Amino acid sequence: MSDLVIVESPSKAHTIQKYLGSGYTVLASKGHVRDLPEKRLSVDVKHDFAPKYEIMKDKEKLIAEMKAAVDKCDHVYLATDPDREGEAISWHLAYILGLPLESKNRVEFNEITKTGVANGMANPRSIDIDLVNAQQARRILDRLVGYKLSPFISQKIRRGLSAGRVQSVALRIVVDRENEIRAFVPEEYWTIDGKFIPKGERKAFSASLYAHEGKKIKITNKEQADKVMSDLEGAEYTVANVKHGTRKRQPAPPFITSTLQQDASRKLGFQSKRTMKVAQELYEGVTVDGIGAVGLITYMRTDSLRISQDALNDAKSYIENTWGEKYLPKKPRVFKSRSNAQDGHEAIRPTMIDLAPNKIKKNLSSDQFKLYKLIWERFIASQMAECIQKTTQADIEGNGYTFKASGYRVDFDGFTVLYVEGKDTAEEKETQLPPLESGMSVRAKEIVPNQHFTQPPARYTEASLIKALEENGIGRPSTYSATITTLVSRNYVKREAKTLYPTELGEVITKLMKERFPKIVNVKFTAQMENELDEVEHGNEQWVQLLHGFYGDFEETLKKAKEDMDGQKYDLEEDKTDYICENCGKPMVYKYGRYGKFIACSGYPECKTVKKFVEKLDIPCPKCGGDIIIRHTKRGKPFYGCGNFPNCRFASWSEPTSEKCPNCGNMLFKKAGKKPMLVCNDEEGCGYKKNIEG
């Protein structure tokens, strides 16, 4: 007889089995085993929203194996992931396997290390029903919104569409930003920039016009700029005053789920889905030479900045041994989590500080190494001394006008010796002013007027959208990646380089939602729902009451929308084609069916003419001159091939372009990545590359 431990992931099961030894059997549930069936609502709204769960069909064999294992063991431990979803999976397993809910058989592993597993097994508890109810409430809320709204939206816009409680708000945020950009009216403004050289120096320093007669100046047109330039003719310039100061720069806190996704996007070019996949692998376990299978990071779905004392001690020792005592702060850094953080787990950190990235690089895939390095460096840097910069500001005066110059130099690099947080905007570069003193004369090398126009707000990137969702309290750590993936996969949002912009379909859905279901796409209302789910988790609110409070108003709103829009339907420009039906002469339109996009007669159902949709590039095949079309593998991955296949077998994962290689004349291809490039795919290996600007 042995004890049975049930986890979620097979790779995690392998790692934990190694730590627990032969006295235990470790099985994996491979995620959820019981859920609401997909083809019906499966929620009894008339009887307190009772869910009608079923064992998932692809898990029936696994459940039979688990039941057989339970019969042969002394004790069963439920060690699913340490979050709401994991708690719910343990609850479902307990129900299916006939385990008493009051038994202390639930264990948590915040890190998959020998110590982490031993601590988890030493502290079993009973299933937290409040956590389970919070997950149930979220699942049922999302099912009610999805199953009630999706058919209505599909009927009014296009077949096969979906709406979601969090998804619809995230889409609105993207659409609202696009509308801001369209409505933006640029305003003209001018700067007067100068380069000055102190007496006896050769190198010039830069300064910008700041004030006139002691008052801050604003130049809005060329006439004003010309007036200033006229006033400055023949001016002699003097350093009016110089200020020296010290600026202290603090390190960023260790990662939580949202900041990990943001920095991986900025620094590595990873989409959030890719980031979370790799983080899951690092958490579940990687085989390391001399150690074996070990989880390299703590649990990656967290919104807490808490760090264990052992980890702080290990970081301190590592920093002192590697860089010296001066790189340590006066006391370990403690970061404060957001007020609405669940604080269930530590921040994301390496489990073993001594496993520096380069030390185990050969044991990791390329993606694993990049992400582990990011996590390891961010955590170590968070416990290092501040960066100290010496700043200088100087006022340069001439003919009543004041130019301001500023610069800094790094006096002590501190944490920046290892890591600097990524930013959405360009970082200020280090600039050092020459020695300047009040009363010193300086010569103007050049004074140049420059015209500018104010810029609209930037489109969202994955990083900035995740930040916006987090700041507005929309969703939780486990939902950010899935939400963005859904928006892109359903063609509500397009990704261009790193930026996200709404399609016409996405904008029409948002328009309909704002007009008919304003609460569902109201940012504050959705954030309040998240807070109420947190209250359920903390045992302060009943989940059934939460659902009653939401559903009554929602049902009335949906009923009114159906009545008001009876017979109405939106027409989308993007559904129109240039094709004319060969049978009835009516225009043909794009339709979306079970197997994707196709072309059909707008006269349906009277005329049922259909055509296969083929997406062409306006570029000839480099081998035969035929049409290059976008094809898909059996798993749906897109690639580019010749329309004359099988007679022509040209194919490429990279997008062909009309540009020719300047070295060999062959076609250049767009190579995706952190820095997109044009590359020559000449079979003879020309090797030409160039960065794609912008």
Buried (B, 14 or more C-beta within 10 A) or exposed (E): EBBBBBBBBEBBBBBBBBBBEEEBBBBBBBBBBBBBEEEEBBBEBEEEBEBEBEBBEEBEEBBEEBEEBBEEBEBBBBBBBBBBBBBBBBBBBBEBBEBEBEBEBBBBBBBBBBEBBEBBBEEBEEBBEBBBBBBBBBBBBBBBBBBBBBBBBBBBBBEBBBBBBBBBBBBBBBBBBBEEBEEEEEEEBBBBBBBBBBEEBEEBBBBBBBBBEEEEBEBEEEEBBEEBEEBBEEBEBBBBBBEEEEEEBEBBBBBBBBBBBBBBBBBBBBBBBBBBBBBBBBBBBBBBEEBEBBBBBBBBBBBBBBBBEEBBEBBBEBBEEEBEEEBBBEEBBEBEBBEBBBEBBBBBBBBBBEBBBEEBEEBBEEBBBBBBBBBBBBBBBBBBBBBBBBBBBBBBBBEEBBBBBBBBEBEBBBBBBBBBBBEBEEEEEEEEBBEBEEEBEBEBEEBEBEEEEEEBEEBBBBBBBBBBBBEBBBBBBBBBBBBBBBBBEBBBBBBEEBBBBBBBBBBBBBBBBBEBBEBBBBBEEBBEBBEBBBBBBEEEBBBBEBBEEBBEEBEEBBEEBEEEBEEEEBEBEEBEBEBEBEEBEBEBBBBBEEEEBEBBBBBBEEBEBBBEBEEEBEBBBBEBEBBBBEBEEEEEEEEBBBBBBEEBEBEBEBBBBEBEBEEEEBBBBBBEEEEBBBBBBBEEEBEBEEEEEE
